[in-house]
Amino acid sequence: MANSKQSAKRARQAEVRRQHNVALRSRMRTAVKAVLKAIQEGSADAAGSAYKAAVPMIDTMVNKGLVHKNKAARAKSRLNARVKSVGN
């Protein structure tokens, strides 16, 4: 429990930012799942377009500090490899 006006305000701000970050992280995960779904269906065109939509979203989350840059690079690399394998 907050003991001062300042700490009460910081607690309010932290909760608002937490909810915002949860929404952004969820949006990113949904974009990744769209790529995986397109790969599962075997549609190379849909997978490629979904991947092109997901990459900027992942990069945005890195810039906002929600995801570490190495984790984002790893996720993009793995998604790209799977998208390329659909075409074969």
C-alpha positions in Angstrom: 0.0 0.0 0.0 1.2 3.5 -0.9 2.3 5.6 2.1 2.5 8.9 0.3 0.8 10.8 -2.5 3.9 10.4 -4.6 4.1 6.6 -4.1 0.3 6.4 -4.8 0.7 8.2 -8.1 3.7 6.0 -9.0 1.6 2.9 -8.3 -1.2 4.2 -10.5 1.2 5.0 -13.3 2.9 1.6 -13.1 -0.5 -0.1 -13.4 -1.5 1.9 -16.5 1.9 1.2 -18.1 1.7 -2.5 -17.2 -1.7 -2.9 -18.8 -0.4 -1.0 -21.9 2.6 -3.3 -22.1 0.4 -6.4 -21.7 -1.7 -5.2 -24.7 1.4 -4.5 -26.8 2.9 -7.8 -26.0 -0.3 -9.6 -26.8 -0.6 -7.8 -30.2 3.0 -9.0 -31.0 2.2 -12.6 -30.0 -1.0 -12.5 -32.1 1.0 -11.4 -35.1 3.5 -14.3 -34.6 0.6 -16.7 -34.3 -0.8 -15.5 -37.6 2.4 -16.4 -39.3 2.4 -19.8 -37.6 -1.2 -20.4 -38.7 -0.4 -19.5 -42.3 2.6 -21.9 -42.2 0.4 -24.6 -40.8 -2.1 -24.2 -43.6 0.7 -24.4 -46.1 0.0 -21.1 -47.8 3.4 -19.6 -48.8 1.9 -16.3 -49.9 -0.1 -15.8 -46.7 2.8 -16.9 -44.6 5.1 -14.4 -46.3 2.7 -11.5 -46.0 2.0 -12.4 -42.3 5.7 -12.5 -41.7 6.2 -9.1 -43.3 3.5 -7.7 -41.0 4.9 -9.4 -37.9 8.6 -8.2 -38.3 8.0 -4.5 -37.8 5.7 -5.3 -34.8 8.5 -7.3 -33.2 11.0 -4.6 -33.9 8.7 -2.0 -32.4 8.5 -4.0 -29.2 12.3 -4.1 -29.0 12.4 -0.4 -29.3 9.8 0.0 -26.5 11.9 -2.3 -24.3 9.3 -5.1 -24.0 11.4 -7.7 -25.7 15.2 -8.2 -25.7 16.8 -7.6 -29.1 18.4 -11.0 -29.1 15.0 -12.7 -28.4 13.4 -10.7 -31.2 16.2 -11.6 -33.6 15.9 -15.3 -32.7 12.1 -15.2 -33.2 12.4 -13.5 -36.6 15.1 -15.9 -37.7 13.1 -19.0 -36.8 9.9 -17.6 -38.3 11.7 -16.7 -41.5 13.2 -20.2 -41.8 9.8 -21.7 -41.3 8.2 -19.4 -43.9 10.9 -20.3 -46.4 10.4 -24.0 -45.8 6.7 -23.7 -46.8 7.6 -22.7 -50.3 9.5 -26.0 -50.8 
